[in-house]
Amino acid sequence: MRGLFVFVCLMVFCNNSYGQYGQGTPSIVTPNPTVLDSVGIDQKMGDTIPLDLMFQDESGKTIPLGAFFKDKPVILVPAYYECPMLCTQVLNGLLMGLRPLSLTAGVDFELVTFSIDPNEGAELAAAKKIVYNEGYGRNNDGWRFLTGDFQSIKKLTDAIGYHFAHDPETDEYIHASGIMIVTPQGKLARYLFGVEFAPRDIKLGLLEASEEKIGTPIDTIFLYCFQYNPLTGKYSLAIYRLVRIAGGLTVLGLIAMIIVFGRKYKQRVLHQSV
């Protein structure tokens, strides 16, 4: 199933143009079927990722992953910066999903992309940071891009259930497409799959991961009306919750009517007795 999922993703998206922040249209490359067997995403919601792993930021400075886990939820994005097809689709899709949000990366939540290729360095990360922060348009460099060695990458990707492989025939990394939303304590909260991420799904995932510590009271009500589907990695209307709300409003309406009619009846009785 992992291999089929990744194969479908590649065949669907490798023919698409990269869009505003891409690098042109790549040629179709069919990965080795044996490589696909080991590729996919296993959801590990509730597991804690190792925050003591060391990575390099865009300047080449070595920092612990835990530096991004303080008091805000974190969007974690596995990718590699010289990916000829799927990674740019993921990053562009995330960019489009983030732009409409009132929440801001670096202020309300952390946004961290890390490379799965240990041969990539700070120079590539810095270039990606410039492009995507300019595209994001919040003027705060809130979207971070990291690189790391093989051991740190392996431990982190194992922890988040992100399985990829290097195809020696194409000299490319074969991987699935998705992002993870993590709590400030480092617990995996939600997975969003694909290359397009609805602003609603991103916002609801962040609200849940933050335990409703970000957003507005209206956002909290909005969150109650939706539920996360781990099979699709998306949010949908929680019909049973809407029925509960409607039932509650109906009961309140009936109580209000009883009170109003009760008062009118008492006033009528008092008027007649006078």
N, C-alpha and C positions, 0 to 999 in steps of 0.2 A: 504493500500500500504506500509506503514512503516513496519508493522509486517511481510508482505511477503518478503520485501527486506532483513530484518534482518534474517529471517528464512533461506532464500536461502544462505546468507553469512555464517551462522553458519554450515549448512549442507555441504557446499562446502569445508570449511576450517578446520573444527574441526577434520577431518580425516587426514590432512596433517601433516607431521613432522615439527617441529619448525625450523629445519635448524641449522646453525652454532651457533646462539645465543639463541636457545630455551631451553626447559627443557624436551624434550622427546615428545612422541606422546600421547595426551590425549584420553580418551574414549569419545564416542559420548554421549552427553547429550541433550535430546530434551527439549527445554524450554516450559514452560506453555504458551499455545496459548493466554491466556488472558493478559499475560505480554507483549507479542510481539506487541499487539495493540498500546501500548503507546511508542514504540521505533522507532527511525529513525533520519534522519537529514533534517532539513528545512534550505534551503539556505537563508541567510540574508545579501547578499552582499550589501555593502554601509552603513550598520548599524555600529555604534561605540560600541565597547565592553567597559565595566566599568574598567578603568585602576586603580581605587583606591582600588580594592579588594586586600585583604591581603592573602598571601600564605607563606608557609615555604619552604626554599630551602633545599639542601641536607645536610646542617649542622644543620638544625633546626632553622635557623634564619628567623624571620618574615620579609618579604619584600613585597612592593606593586607590583602588576602585571605590573604597569607602569614603573618599573625599567628596563624592557626589551624593552620598546618602547621609543627610543630616535631618532635616525636618520637612522635606518635600518628597512627593512621589517622583519616580524616575521612569522615563521612557528609554528603554534599552534597545538599540538597533544593531544587530549583527550584519556586517556587510564586508566588502573589500573594495578598495578605492580604485583599482584598475579593472574592476569587473566590466566585461564588455556588454552586458545585457541587463540582468535582473536587478542588480543592486541599485543602479540608477533609477530604475522604475520604482523601486521601493522608496528611495529617498525623495524622489519627485512626488510620489503619491502622498508620502507623509507631509511634505512641505505644503501641498495643496490642502491637506486636511487640517493643518495647524493654523494656516493664515486666518480663517474666519473666527477662531476662538478668541474669547476675551481673556483667557488665561495665557500667560507669557512664559516661554522657556527661560530659565535662569532667575525667574521671579516667583512664579507659582509652582513650577515643577522643574526638574532637571531633564535635559535631553542629551543623551550620550550615545554616539555611534562608535563602535569599535571594529577594527579590521580583523578578519579571520585569517589573514595572510601574514605570517611572521616576517616575511621579507619586505613588507611595506614599512616605511618610516615616517618621521615627523613631517618631512617636506610635503608628502602626499596628503597627510592629514590636515596640514595648514592650508593647502590649496582648497580642499573640500570645505573647510571651515569658512573661508572667505566667500566661496560661491554660494553656499547654502544660507549663511547668515545674511548676506546681501539679499538673497531671494526671500528670506523670511521677513525682513524689513522691520525688525523691532529695535535695531540699533543698540543691541547690548551683548552681542557675541554669545548668546545663550545656548547655541547649538554647539556641542563639543564633539571632537573627533579624536579617537585614541588609537594607538598602535601598541603591540605587545609581542613578547616572545612566545614560542610554541607552547611552553608549559602553562603560561597564564591564559592564553587563548583556549587551550584544550580544557583546562579546569572550568573556565567560565562557560564555554559552550556546552560542556557536559552537564553543568549545573542547571542551565536553562533548557536543556533537552534539544539543543540545536545541533543536528548531525549533518556534517558536510564532508566532502571528499575532494581530493585533488585528482584530476584526470590527466595522467601523463601524456595521453595521446593529443590532447588539446592544450595542455599546460594551463588549464583553468580550474577554478574551484566550482564544484557543482553543489548547489545548495537550494533550500526552499526559501520562500519569501514570507516574512512576518516580523512583527515587533513584539516586545514584551513590556508590560507596565508593572513596575515594582514598587513596593511600599518603601517609606523612608527607612525602615528597619532591614530592608534587603529581601523581603519575602515576595515571591512571584505572585502577582495578583491576577493579571489578565494577559491573554495572548490575542493579538489581532493579526489575522492572516491576509495574504494577498499583496497587491501592489497599490490598491486604493483604500484609503482609510477615511471613513466618514467622520467629519468633525464631531458628530454626536457620539460615535463610539469612542473616539479619543477622549472626549470630555467626560463621559460617564465612567470610563476606565480610570481616569485620573481622580475623579471624585471618590470612587470606591477605594482606590489605593491610598488615598489621603485620609480615609475614614471621615469624609465630609468636612475636612478642615479647610478646604479651599472652596471657592465658589460662593454662591448666594443661597439664601433660603429657597428661592424659586428653583435653583439647580437641584436642591435636595428633594423637592417634590417631584421634579422631572425624573430624577434617578429612581424614585419609588415606582414610577409608572413603567419602567423598563427592566428587563432582566437579561443577563448575559447567557448566551448559548455557547458552551465550550466546543460544540461540534463545528459551528460555523465561525467562531471567533468574532461574533457580532452581537449587538444588542437588538432586542425586539420588544414590542409592546407586551407588557405583562397583563394579559386579559383578566386573569383572576384578581389582580390587584385593582384594576379599573372597576371590576364588578364590586369589589369591596368598597371602593370609594363611592361608587354610585349608590350602593346599599346604605352606606353610612349617611350620605347626604339625604337620601330618602327618609331615613329614620329621623334625622335632625329636622327635616321639613315637616314631618308629621308632628313631632313634638312642638315645633314652633306654632303650627296651626292649632294644636290642642290648647296651648297656652293663650293664644290670641282669642280663640273662641270662648275659652273659659273665662277670660277677663271680661269679654263683652257680655257674656251671660250673667256674670255677677253684677255688672253695672246695670243691666236691664232689670234684674231682680230688685236691686236697691232702689232704682227709679220707680218701679211699680209699688214698692212698699211705702214709699214716701207719698 
